[in-house]
Amino acid sequence: MIPSEFIMRLTTAAVASAKASGVPASITIAQAALESAWGESGLAKSGNNLFGIKATSDWKGKVAEVTTTEYVDGVAQKKVAKFRAYGSYDEAFSDYAKMISESPRYEKVRSQGKSAQAFASGLQKAGYATDPEYASKLTRAINTTLHLRTLITNFIDETLGPPRPLPQAGPGPLTN
């Protein structure tokens, strides 16, 4: 899907995820965009997995097997891996929030959620992805989604005009 549609479609799930994890919605949407190619990856389409979360041995849910690129000693290699599969994007955001907020592996990352670059760097250091360029790619994705969000907001404001003031209640009964 196009980036603006991706952002608008996932905003509600990202806000719920932010409340659960403490990671700002804009960062979570950007990470979903990067990991899923704006919702166009095979994993996003077949398993609603927007975050590239693998299905480890403790995962009891559905699984999608897809070819992925893993970096071993800095060299890209194609491998077939098992990933978590979800019934919806909302489930993917919920599972991501749970993983980020509960896993000791990401404890230091959670405190860096206000800075795009620090959060991205923290995720990479914690081993979220094997790509040696992951932090810089995620930082660019965060900046892109923030810019798109501003453009969308400006477009809506220009199209609808400024917000109208609410009517003031007077001393008498309300009338139509």
N, C-alpha and C positions, 0 to 999 in steps of 0.2 A: 504494500500500500504506500501511498505517497506520505512523506514525513509529516505534513500537517494533519492528515487524517489519522496517522499513527498516534500522534501526540493527543489529539482530541479524543480518540477512542479509548486511550488507556489512562487518561488523567484521573478518573475516579478510582481505578484500581491502584494507581500509583500513590494517590493521597492516602488511601487506606493502608497501603504498605508503609508509607512514611510514618503514620501514626503508630504502627506496630513496631517498626524497626528503628525509627529515629533518623533514617536516611532520607534526605529531601526528595520529594517526588520528581523534581527535575533531574536529579542524578539517576534515580531508578529508571525513569523513562529512557534516558540516554544509554544506560547500560543495556536495557532491553533492545533498543534500536541497534546498538553495536553487535550484540550477541545474535540477534535474529535477522540482521539485514533489513531493518524496518518492517519486520513481520513476514518477510519473503523467503526466509530460509526453509529448507525441507523440514527441519526440526520444529520450527514454529508452525508450519502448515500441518504436519502429520501428528504432532504431539502437544501443540500449544505451549511448547517450552521456549520462552523468550529469553532465558538467561543462560542457556547452555549447561544446566545443572545435570551432572551425571547421576546415573542410578547405581549407587554403591550397593554392597551386599545387605545393608540394613534397610534399603528402600523396599516397601511392600506394595507400592502402587504399580500402575501400568508403565511399560518401558517401550521406548522407540530406539531401534538400532539404526544409526546413520554413520556415514563416513565423515570424519572430521579431520582437521589439521592439528596435530600436536607437535610441539617443538621439543626435541631431545638434543641437549647440548647446543642449542641455538639453531638447529637444523630442522626445517619443516618436514613432517612426515604425515602421509595420509594413513588413517587408521579407522577401523570400524569400532564404534564404542556404543555402550548402552547409556541412554539418557532417560531422565524422568519424563513421563508423558502425563498431561493434565487434560481434564475435561473442558477447561476454558482458560482464557488469559487471566481471569480473576484468580483462579487456583494457582497459576504460575506465580503471580505477584505475591499471593499469600504464603506460598512455600518459600519463596525467596526471602521475604521478610522474616519468616521463622528461622531460616538458616542463618541469615546475617545477624539476627538478634540473639540467637541461642548458642551458636557455635563458638567455642573458645578461640578457634582459629581466627575469627574476625573481630575479636574483642578490641584490639587497638584500632581497627578500621572504623568501628562505630563512632569513636570520638573524633574522627576526621571528616565526618559527613558534611560539614559546612563549607569546606574548601574542595572544589572539583579536583584540583591537581593532587592534593594530599590524599583524598579518598581513593582516587585512581591508583596512585602509587602504593597506598596501603593494601589495596586489593591484590596488586601484583606481588608485593612482598609476602602476603599471606598465602600465595599460591593459588589464587582464584583461576588464573589462566596460565598456560605455558608459553604464550607468545611473548618474547622479550620486549616487544613494542606495545604491549597491552595498555600500560598506563598512559602513554602518549595518545594512543588511539581513543581510549575512553575519555580523556580530557578533551580532545577535539569533538567527540560526540556530545559531551555535556555542553560545551560552548555552542555547538550547532543547535541543540534542542532549546537552549536558553534564548538564542537569537530567533528561532522559529516561533517560540512562545510569545516573544515580544511582537513579532510581525502579526501573529494571529490576533493578539489582544488589540493592537493598533487598528487592524482591519475591522474588527468587531466594533470598536469605539467609533471609528469613522463612519461605518455603515449605519449603526443604530443611533449615533449621536451621543451627547453626554447623558449621563443618568438623570432622570427627572426627579425632582424632590418629591418626597412623600407628602401627601396632603396633611395638614396640621388639624388635629382634632380641636374643635371649638367647645364652648361650654354647653351647647345644646346637644340633642340627639343626632346621631349620624344619619345623613340622608344620601340618596343616590344622586 
